[in-house]
Amino acid sequence: MRFLTDPLEEWAIHCHRKGATISLDSSGAPTPDPDVFPLKVNDIGDEAEAEAELREELCKAYGVDDDMIALTMGAQHADFLFFLTHLGARDTAVVESPTFMPIRRQAEAISRVVSLERSPAKAYVPDMSDLGYNVRRGAKVIALTNLHNPSGAMLGDEVLSGIVDEAERTGALVLVDEVFREMSYGPVPKGAYQLGESGVSVSSVTKLNGLRGLRVGWLLGPPPVAMAVEAARLYTSYRLPVLSCHYAAQAVRRREWFRERALKCARENLPTLEAWLRTETRVSCHPPKGALMAHVVLPQGIDDLELSERLLDRGVAVGPGRYWGAAGTIRLTFSCARPQLESGLGHVSEVLDLMTKS
């Protein structure tokens, strides 16, 4: 098993070292202020007790039995442990493209990977005929994100249910990274775990809750899947930190409060992005259906990494689309304060002016 470097992580480190002051590359909700979400722990207890508290809250929040839950150190950890326990070198995984690159890299380190296109031209809806072809050829896993990362597009219940049904016919599993799912602007789409025995969901407290420092995530799925992932986690990293579990349990208990907080941020900032997109006609963007990010297609001939580096020279961080498998695009996030967003978008236009004239 060989792991390539994570280009998104390297880019984040690069932005930090360059001293970016405006982040249009942070997709999670801001960390809550302690006076509105106090982190209180009255009795520390031990790791098993803390995990039991978190599992109980997850059971109540998502209507699942305890044996459908595997706890992990974040959603990315859950993705990896799922691939590790359900794929081998001769197996095939179908992975959406573009996607959150660590998902693809993890699958590539363990198995053979083929792409499932989610094109901006088709509103990021997967090509079902292409999917069916690969499933019939023996693909064991279909890996997706919902809400889609980098676009914020939503896989509706009907489409995702059709994918799960397709997988069930051949015994494949559908892994859906759902860290943004509950940040939908409208009704929250169903989790994959709710749509059939082949559906598996992963999530965490990183995006909706803005609590990335806790490093707590989970997988919800059929008991055999959850048990395999849970066993792998206990062997490789043992229990989660006690404080992280306590705080995560509180966050899950208050998830509706966190959802409203994230949507408030979107309501405040999305009009600024939409106004910029109306005037910046050189780019195109399918409107996000949720979360705090948008996938922007650049003018033909504009290199996404060069544009991102030029913006970084101005103190503005964006996400080069190539790091999601979509060269010629960028991911813009709007989780920052509105004045920073307005300034950052202005810099994008100014750099486009320079690059289109040269």
C-alpha positions as CSV (number, residue, x, y, z in Angstrom):
1,M,0.0,0.0,0.0
2,R,1.5,3.3,-1.1
3,F,0.1,6.8,-0.3
4,L,0.7,9.8,-2.5
5,T,0.9,13.2,-0.8
6,D,-2.3,15.1,-0.3
7,P,-2.3,18.1,-2.6
8,L,-5.0,19.9,-0.6
9,E,-3.1,19.6,2.6
10,E,0.1,20.8,0.9
11,W,-1.9,23.7,-0.5
12,A,-3.3,24.6,2.9
13,I,0.2,24.6,4.4
14,H,1.5,26.7,1.5
15,C,-1.3,29.3,2.0
16,H,-0.5,29.5,5.7
17,R,3.2,30.0,5.1
18,K,2.5,32.7,2.5
19,G,0.5,34.5,5.2
20,A,-2.9,34.6,3.5
21,T,-5.2,37.0,5.4
22,I,-8.4,36.4,3.4
23,S,-9.5,32.8,3.2
24,L,-11.9,31.9,0.4
25,D,-10.7,28.3,0.9
26,S,-12.2,27.4,4.3
27,S,-15.4,25.4,3.7
28,G,-16.5,24.6,7.2
29,A,-18.6,26.9,9.4
30,P,-16.6,29.2,11.7
31,T,-15.6,27.9,15.1
32,P,-18.4,28.9,17.5
33,D,-17.6,31.5,20.2
34,P,-17.4,29.9,23.7
35,D,-20.1,32.2,25.0
36,V,-22.7,30.7,22.7
37,F,-21.4,27.1,22.7
38,P,-19.7,26.6,26.0
39,L,-17.7,23.4,26.2
40,K,-18.5,22.0,29.6
41,V,-17.3,18.7,31.1
42,N,-18.4,17.9,34.6
43,D,-17.1,14.4,34.9
44,I,-14.3,13.3,32.6
45,G,-14.7,9.5,33.0
46,D,-12.8,7.1,30.7
47,E,-12.7,6.6,27.0
48,A,-15.3,3.9,26.8
49,E,-17.8,6.0,28.8
50,A,-17.2,9.0,26.6
51,E,-17.6,7.0,23.4
52,A,-20.9,5.5,24.8
53,E,-22.2,9.0,25.4
54,L,-21.4,10.0,21.8
55,R,-22.9,6.8,20.4
56,E,-26.1,7.4,22.4
57,E,-26.5,10.9,20.9
58,L,-25.9,9.6,17.4
59,C,-28.5,6.9,17.8
60,K,-31.1,9.5,18.9
61,A,-30.1,12.1,16.3
62,Y,-30.1,9.8,13.3
63,G,-32.5,7.1,14.3
64,V,-30.0,4.2,14.1
65,D,-29.2,1.3,16.3
66,D,-25.8,1.2,18.1
67,D,-24.5,-1.6,15.9
68,M,-24.8,0.7,12.8
69,I,-22.2,3.1,14.2
70,A,-18.5,3.2,13.9
71,L,-16.6,6.0,15.6
72,T,-13.6,7.5,13.8
73,M,-11.1,10.4,14.0
74,G,-13.0,12.4,11.4
75,A,-14.8,11.7,8.2
76,Q,-11.6,11.2,6.3
77,H,-10.5,8.6,8.7
78,A,-13.9,6.9,8.3
79,D,-13.5,6.9,4.5
80,F,-10.1,5.3,4.7
81,L,-11.1,2.6,7.2
82,F,-14.1,1.7,5.0
83,F,-11.8,1.4,1.9
84,L,-9.3,-0.6,3.9
85,T,-11.9,-3.1,5.2
86,H,-13.9,-3.5,2.0
87,L,-11.5,-3.3,-0.9
88,G,-8.5,-5.2,-2.1
89,A,-5.8,-4.7,-4.7
90,R,-7.9,-6.5,-7.4
91,D,-11.1,-4.7,-6.6
92,T,-12.6,-1.7,-8.4
93,A,-14.0,1.4,-6.8
94,V,-16.0,4.0,-8.7
95,V,-15.1,7.4,-7.4
96,E,-16.9,10.6,-8.5
97,S,-14.9,13.3,-10.3
98,P,-14.4,16.1,-9.3
99,T,-14.2,15.1,-5.7
100,F,-12.5,15.8,-2.4
101,M,-9.1,14.5,-3.5
102,P,-8.1,12.5,-0.3
103,I,-11.1,10.2,-1.0
104,R,-9.7,9.3,-4.4
105,R,-6.2,9.0,-3.2
106,Q,-7.2,6.6,-0.4
107,A,-9.1,4.4,-2.8
108,E,-6.2,4.4,-5.3
109,A,-3.8,3.3,-2.6
110,I,-5.8,0.2,-1.9
111,S,-7.7,-0.7,-5.2
112,R,-8.2,0.1,-8.8
113,V,-10.2,3.3,-9.4
114,V,-12.4,4.4,-12.2
115,S,-14.1,7.8,-12.4
116,L,-17.7,8.7,-12.4
117,E,-18.1,12.1,-14.0
118,R,-20.1,14.9,-12.2
119,S,-19.8,17.7,-14.7
120,P,-20.8,21.3,-14.1
121,A,-22.4,21.2,-17.5
122,K,-24.9,18.5,-16.2
123,A,-25.4,20.2,-12.8
124,Y,-23.1,17.7,-11.2
125,V,-25.6,14.9,-11.7
126,P,-23.8,11.5,-12.1
127,D,-24.1,9.7,-15.4
128,M,-26.2,6.7,-14.4
129,S,-25.5,4.7,-17.6
130,D,-21.8,5.0,-16.9
131,L,-22.3,4.1,-13.3
132,G,-24.4,1.0,-14.3
133,Y,-21.8,-0.1,-16.7
134,N,-19.1,-0.1,-14.0
135,V,-21.3,-1.7,-11.4
136,R,-22.2,-4.5,-13.8
137,R,-18.5,-5.0,-14.5
138,G,-18.0,-5.8,-10.8
139,A,-17.2,-2.6,-9.0
140,K,-17.4,-3.2,-5.3
141,V,-17.7,0.4,-4.0
142,I,-19.2,3.6,-5.3
143,A,-17.7,6.7,-3.5
144,L,-19.6,10.0,-3.6
145,T,-20.0,13.2,-1.6
146,N,-23.3,14.8,-0.7
147,L,-23.5,17.7,-0.7
148,H,-20.9,17.6,-3.4
149,N,-17.5,18.8,-2.7
150,P,-16.4,21.2,-4.4
151,S,-19.7,22.5,-5.8
152,G,-22.3,22.3,-3.0
153,A,-24.6,20.5,-5.5
154,M,-27.2,18.1,-3.9
155,L,-27.8,14.5,-4.8
156,G,-31.6,14.3,-4.3
157,D,-33.2,11.3,-2.6
158,E,-34.5,9.9,-5.9
159,V,-31.1,10.0,-7.6
160,L,-29.1,8.6,-4.6
161,S,-31.8,6.0,-4.0
162,G,-31.4,4.9,-7.6
163,I,-27.6,4.6,-7.1
164,V,-28.1,2.5,-3.9
165,D,-30.6,0.3,-5.8
166,E,-28.1,-0.2,-8.6
167,A,-25.4,-1.2,-6.2
168,E,-27.7,-3.6,-4.3
169,R,-28.3,-5.6,-7.4
170,T,-24.7,-6.7,-7.5
171,G,-23.7,-6.5,-3.9
172,A,-21.7,-3.3,-4.2
173,L,-21.6,-0.7,-1.4
174,V,-22.3,3.1,-1.8
175,L,-20.0,5.2,0.4
176,V,-21.2,8.8,0.7
177,D,-19.2,11.4,2.5
178,E,-21.9,13.6,4.1
179,V,-20.0,16.2,6.1
180,F,-22.0,19.0,4.3
181,R,-25.4,17.2,3.9
182,E,-27.1,18.9,6.8
183,M,-26.0,22.3,5.5
184,S,-28.6,22.1,2.7
185,Y,-30.5,25.4,2.1
186,G,-33.7,23.4,1.7
187,P,-35.0,20.2,3.1
188,V,-32.0,18.0,4.2
189,P,-31.5,15.1,1.8
190,K,-31.6,11.6,3.2
191,G,-28.4,9.9,4.2
192,A,-27.2,7.0,2.2
193,Y,-27.6,4.8,5.3
194,Q,-31.4,5.4,5.1
195,L,-31.9,4.3,1.5
196,G,-31.0,0.7,1.5
197,E,-28.7,-2.1,2.8
198,S,-25.9,-0.9,0.4
199,G,-25.9,2.7,1.7
200,V,-23.1,3.8,4.0
201,S,-22.7,7.4,5.3
202,V,-19.8,9.1,6.9
203,S,-19.7,12.5,8.7
204,S,-18.1,14.5,11.4
205,V,-18.3,17.6,13.6
206,T,-15.8,19.5,11.3
207,K,-18.0,21.2,8.7
208,L,-21.5,21.8,10.1
209,N,-20.3,22.4,13.6
210,G,-17.0,24.1,12.8
211,L,-15.3,21.9,15.4
212,R,-12.4,20.5,13.3
213,G,-10.0,20.5,16.3
214,L,-12.0,17.7,18.0
215,R,-11.1,15.2,15.2
216,V,-14.3,13.2,15.7
217,G,-16.3,11.5,13.0
218,W,-18.5,8.5,12.4
219,L,-19.8,5.9,9.9
220,L,-23.4,4.9,9.7
221,G,-24.3,1.7,7.8
222,P,-25.2,-1.9,7.9
223,P,-23.9,-3.6,11.1
224,P,-21.3,-5.8,9.3
225,V,-19.8,-2.7,7.7
226,A,-19.9,-0.7,10.9
227,M,-18.4,-3.5,12.9
228,A,-15.5,-4.0,10.4
229,V,-14.7,-0.3,10.5
230,E,-15.0,-0.1,14.3
231,A,-12.6,-3.1,14.7
232,A,-10.1,-1.5,12.3
233,R,-10.2,1.8,14.2
234,L,-9.7,0.1,17.6
235,Y,-6.7,-1.8,16.3
236,T,-5.1,1.2,14.5
237,S,-5.8,4.2,16.8
238,Y,-7.8,2.8,19.8
239,R,-10.3,5.0,21.6
240,L,-11.1,8.6,20.8
241,P,-10.0,11.3,23.2
242,V,-12.4,11.7,26.1
243,L,-12.8,15.5,25.9
244,S,-13.4,15.3,22.1
245,C,-16.2,12.7,22.6
246,H,-17.9,14.8,25.3
247,Y,-17.8,17.9,23.1
248,A,-18.9,16.1,20.0
249,A,-21.8,14.6,21.9
250,Q,-22.9,18.1,22.9
251,A,-22.6,19.2,19.2
252,V,-24.7,16.3,17.9
253,R,-27.3,17.1,20.6
254,R,-27.5,20.7,19.4
255,R,-27.2,20.0,15.6
256,E,-30.3,22.0,14.7
257,W,-28.8,25.0,16.4
258,F,-25.6,24.5,14.4
259,R,-27.5,24.0,11.2
260,E,-29.3,27.3,11.7
261,R,-26.0,29.0,12.5
262,A,-24.4,27.7,9.2
263,L,-27.5,28.7,7.2
264,K,-27.4,32.2,8.7
265,C,-23.8,32.5,7.5
266,A,-24.9,31.4,4.0
267,R,-27.9,33.8,4.0
268,E,-25.6,36.7,4.9
269,N,-22.8,35.9,2.4
270,L,-24.3,34.1,-0.6
271,P,-25.9,37.3,-2.0
272,T,-22.4,38.8,-2.2
273,L,-21.1,35.8,-4.2
274,E,-24.2,35.9,-6.4
275,A,-23.8,39.6,-7.1
276,W,-20.2,39.1,-8.0
277,L,-21.1,36.2,-10.4
278,R,-23.6,38.4,-12.2
279,T,-21.0,41.0,-12.9
280,E,-18.0,38.7,-13.4
281,T,-19.3,37.2,-16.7
282,R,-15.9,35.7,-17.6
283,V,-16.6,32.8,-15.2
284,S,-19.5,30.4,-14.8
285,C,-20.8,28.7,-11.6
286,H,-23.7,26.3,-10.9
287,P,-25.4,27.8,-7.8
288,P,-24.7,25.7,-4.7
289,K,-27.7,24.0,-3.0
290,G,-26.1,24.2,0.4
291,A,-22.8,24.5,2.4
292,L,-20.4,27.5,2.1
293,M,-18.6,26.8,-1.2
294,A,-19.0,27.2,-4.9
295,H,-17.2,25.7,-7.9
296,V,-16.2,28.4,-10.4
297,V,-15.2,27.5,-14.0
298,L,-12.5,29.9,-15.2
299,P,-12.2,31.4,-18.7
300,Q,-10.7,29.1,-21.2
301,G,-6.9,29.3,-21.1
302,I,-6.7,30.5,-17.5
303,D,-4.5,28.2,-15.4
304,D,-6.2,27.6,-12.0
305,L,-2.9,27.2,-10.1
306,E,-1.3,30.3,-11.6
307,L,-4.4,32.3,-10.7
308,S,-4.4,30.9,-7.2
309,E,-0.7,31.7,-6.7
310,R,-1.3,35.3,-8.0
311,L,-4.1,35.7,-5.5
312,L,-2.0,34.3,-2.7
313,D,0.6,37.0,-3.5
314,R,-2.3,39.4,-2.6
315,G,-3.1,37.6,0.6
316,V,-6.1,35.8,-0.8
317,A,-6.5,32.0,-0.5
318,V,-8.7,30.0,-2.9
319,G,-8.8,26.3,-3.8
320,P,-7.1,25.4,-7.2
321,G,-9.6,23.1,-9.0
322,R,-6.9,20.7,-10.0
323,Y,-6.8,19.5,-6.4
324,W,-10.3,18.3,-6.8
325,G,-9.5,16.8,-10.2
326,A,-10.9,19.7,-12.1
327,A,-8.2,21.9,-13.7
328,G,-9.3,25.2,-15.0
329,T,-11.6,25.8,-12.1
330,I,-11.4,27.1,-8.5
331,R,-13.3,26.4,-5.4
332,L,-14.5,29.6,-3.6
333,T,-15.8,29.5,-0.1
334,F,-17.8,32.1,1.7
335,S,-17.5,31.3,5.3
336,C,-15.5,34.4,6.1
337,A,-16.8,37.9,7.2
338,R,-18.6,39.7,4.4
339,P,-16.0,42.5,4.0
340,Q,-13.3,39.9,3.5
341,L,-15.4,38.1,1.0
342,E,-16.1,41.3,-1.0
343,S,-12.4,42.2,-1.0
344,G,-11.3,38.7,-1.9
345,L,-13.8,38.5,-4.9
346,G,-12.5,41.9,-6.0
347,H,-9.0,40.5,-6.1
348,V,-10.2,37.5,-8.2
349,S,-11.5,39.9,-10.8
350,E,-8.4,42.0,-10.8
351,V,-6.1,39.0,-11.3
352,L,-8.4,37.8,-14.1
353,D,-8.0,41.2,-15.7
354,L,-4.2,40.8,-15.6
355,M,-4.2,37.2,-16.9
356,T,-6.7,37.8,-19.7
357,K,-4.7,40.8,-21.0
358,S,-1.3,39.1,-20.9
